[in-house]
Amino acid sequence: MHPEGLLGIWSASQMIEARHVVEGARQGDPTCLALLREEAAYLGAGFTSLIHLFSPERIIMGGGVSQAFDLMIDDIHAVIRRDATEPFVPGDL
């Protein structure tokens, strides 16, 4: 965490939670944006595994980090397109 970044500043007065990362990313903080890119890579890998295991029509994402889905969707889809085997790549990605 960079002390001069938003998370560094906020950590002086409060416990940092996922919502802070989302808020910082929406404000353009580079550390927060990097953390969301990393999270998107993990989610993309996890979703790819779910697609391979269950071949679902849809994956529903919930929880606090889902509030930043709009910031992560492109990176999540890129991982799925890259890693999913051909028969499992959804046509609408």
Buried (B, 14 or more C-beta within 10 A) or exposed (E): EEEEBBBBEBBEEEEBEBEBBBBBBBEEBEBBBEBBBEBBBEBBBBBBEEBEEEEEEEBEEEEEBBBBBEBBBEBBBBBBEEBBEEEEBBEEE
